[in-house]
Amino acid sequence: MTAVEPFVRTDNAPQRGRRLAIVHSGSYAHLYAMKDPAVLAYQPDFVYLVDLDDGGLDGYDTVIVGDRLHPELVARHAAQFRAVAERGNTLVVLGENAVHTWLPGIEWEGRPTNFWWWVTGEDPMIRTRSHEHESWQYLTSKSVIWHHHGLLRTAADVVPLLVSEEPDADGRPHDAGMMLYEDTVTTPGRIIVTTLDPMYHHGSNFMTGATRFLYALLRWIDQT
């Protein structure tokens, strides 16, 4: 009698070598993004900020701090967030999180939010920079030029990716501050900071550029 070979499954997906955590607030916008198949494709672990324990982010190669989190809870866990990059991994901080209060060396300057510049025909003064940078293999102008909630500055030699080009005292255009940058110099790891709030607008079904940015950001950090 011929021996029967044991059944072995061949359709199991391989285990990913990298682990992604997305820290969220449980808001409707975050919950919407957390059910989006395009987000789930990156197999993230969703970490509820309220339940985050000490050491809860250990072992993750990439941590995204979702936008518009509770400021007191962010401050309480700021050391954990910083530790991600200090271990040599990737920390991504989305907008409206007062990052200047818990990441060292950052200055913040608020700006009025213009939701409708594309309707009124105004120049949003948002400009892309560092076009040779790897991020532009994933980002596009449509994914980053919508609106923002202020400008960031730092003396560190970071890579500016999105800036506000405004007139100086003599009326000449200059880069007044950044809305998106990558920092690979202040820690052994990588810190990506933006004043854009893509999860909020994606989950609110308002601002198509925000959805493009969220998807492109996930591709960028996954591939690099």
WORA-V146677 format. One record per backbone hydrogen bond with DSSP energy under -0.5 kcal/mol. CO is the residue of the C=O (numbers start at 1). NH is the residue of the N-H. E is the energy in kcal/mol with one decimal. If there is no record, write none. Layout:
co=CO nh=NH e=E
co=CO nh=NH e=E
//
This chain:
co=3 nh=5 e=-0.5
co=19 nh=61 e=-1.3
co=19 nh=62 e=-1.9
co=20 nh=45 e=-2.9
co=21 nh=23 e=-0.5
co=21 nh=64 e=-2.9
co=22 nh=47 e=-2.4
co=23 nh=66 e=-2.0
co=24 nh=49 e=-2.8
co=27 nh=31 e=-2.7
co=28 nh=32 e=-2.0
co=29 nh=33 e=-2.1
co=30 nh=34 e=-2.2
co=31 nh=35 e=-0.6
co=32 nh=35 e=-1.2
co=33 nh=36 e=-1.1
co=36 nh=39 e=-1.2
co=36 nh=40 e=-2.7
co=37 nh=41 e=-1.5
co=39 nh=42 e=-1.8
co=40 nh=43 e=-2.3
co=45 nh=22 e=-2.6
co=45 nh=47 e=-0.6
co=46 nh=48 e=-0.6
co=47 nh=24 e=-2.5
co=47 nh=49 e=-0.5
co=48 nh=51 e=-1.2
co=49 nh=52 e=-1.3
co=53 nh=56 e=-2.3
co=55 nh=58 e=-1.3
co=57 nh=60 e=-1.5
co=61 nh=90 e=-2.7
co=62 nh=21 e=-2.4
co=63 nh=65 e=-0.6
co=63 nh=92 e=-2.9
co=64 nh=23 e=-3.0
co=64 nh=66 e=-0.9
co=65 nh=94 e=-2.2
co=70 nh=74 e=-2.5
co=71 nh=75 e=-2.4
co=72 nh=76 e=-1.9
co=73 nh=77 e=-1.5
co=75 nh=78 e=-1.0
co=77 nh=80 e=-0.5
co=77 nh=81 e=-1.9
co=78 nh=82 e=-2.8
co=79 nh=83 e=-2.0
co=80 nh=84 e=-0.9
co=81 nh=84 e=-0.9
co=81 nh=85 e=-0.8
co=82 nh=86 e=-2.0
co=83 nh=87 e=-1.6
co=84 nh=89 e=-2.0
co=85 nh=88 e=-1.7
co=85 nh=189 e=-1.1
co=89 nh=190 e=-2.2
co=90 nh=63 e=-2.4
co=91 nh=192 e=-2.8
co=92 nh=65 e=-3.6
co=92 nh=94 e=-0.6
co=93 nh=194 e=-2.0
co=95 nh=68 e=-1.9
co=98 nh=101 e=-2.3
co=99 nh=102 e=-1.3
co=99 nh=103 e=-2.3
co=102 nh=104 e=-0.5
co=103 nh=106 e=-0.8
co=105 nh=155 e=-0.6
co=107 nh=153 e=-2.2
co=109 nh=151 e=-3.0
co=112 nh=114 e=-0.6
co=113 nh=115 e=-0.8
co=114 nh=117 e=-0.5
co=116 nh=119 e=-1.4
co=116 nh=120 e=-2.2
co=117 nh=121 e=-1.6
co=117 nh=122 e=-0.9
co=122 nh=124 e=-0.7
co=125 nh=127 e=-0.5
co=125 nh=165 e=-2.7
co=127 nh=163 e=-2.8
co=130 nh=133 e=-2.2
co=133 nh=136 e=-1.7
co=134 nh=137 e=-2.0
co=135 nh=138 e=-2.0
co=135 nh=139 e=-3.0
co=140 nh=143 e=-0.6
co=140 nh=144 e=-0.9
co=141 nh=144 e=-0.7
co=141 nh=145 e=-2.4
co=144 nh=146 e=-1.1
co=151 nh=109 e=-2.3
co=152 nh=178 e=-3.0
co=153 nh=107 e=-3.1
co=156 nh=158 e=-2.2
co=158 nh=160 e=-0.7
co=159 nh=182 e=-1.9
co=161 nh=129 e=-1.9
co=162 nh=179 e=-3.5
co=162 nh=180 e=-1.5
co=163 nh=127 e=-2.8
co=163 nh=165 e=-0.6
co=164 nh=166 e=-0.8
co=164 nh=176 e=-3.0
co=164 nh=177 e=-0.6
co=166 nh=174 e=-2.3
co=168 nh=171 e=-2.0
co=172 nh=168 e=-2.6
co=174 nh=166 e=-2.5
co=174 nh=176 e=-0.8
co=177 nh=164 e=-2.0
co=178 nh=152 e=-2.3
co=179 nh=195 e=-2.2
co=179 nh=196 e=-0.6
co=180 nh=161 e=-2.8
co=180 nh=162 e=-1.8
co=181 nh=193 e=-2.1
co=182 nh=159 e=-3.0
co=182 nh=184 e=-0.5
co=183 nh=191 e=-2.5
co=190 nh=91 e=-2.8
co=191 nh=183 e=-3.2
co=191 nh=193 e=-0.5
co=192 nh=93 e=-3.0
co=193 nh=181 e=-2.2
co=195 nh=149 e=-0.6
co=196 nh=95 e=-2.8
co=197 nh=201 e=-1.6
co=198 nh=202 e=-2.9
co=199 nh=203 e=-2.5
co=200 nh=204 e=-1.2
co=201 nh=206 e=-2.4
co=202 nh=205 e=-1.2
co=207 nh=210 e=-1.3
co=207 nh=211 e=-0.9
co=208 nh=212 e=-2.0
co=209 nh=213 e=-2.5
co=210 nh=214 e=-2.6
co=211 nh=215 e=-2.3
co=212 nh=216 e=-2.6
co=213 nh=217 e=-3.0
co=214 nh=218 e=-2.0
co=215 nh=219 e=-2.1
co=216 nh=220 e=-2.6
co=217 nh=221 e=-2.5
co=218 nh=222 e=-1.9
co=219 nh=223 e=-2.3
co=220 nh=224 e=-1.4
//
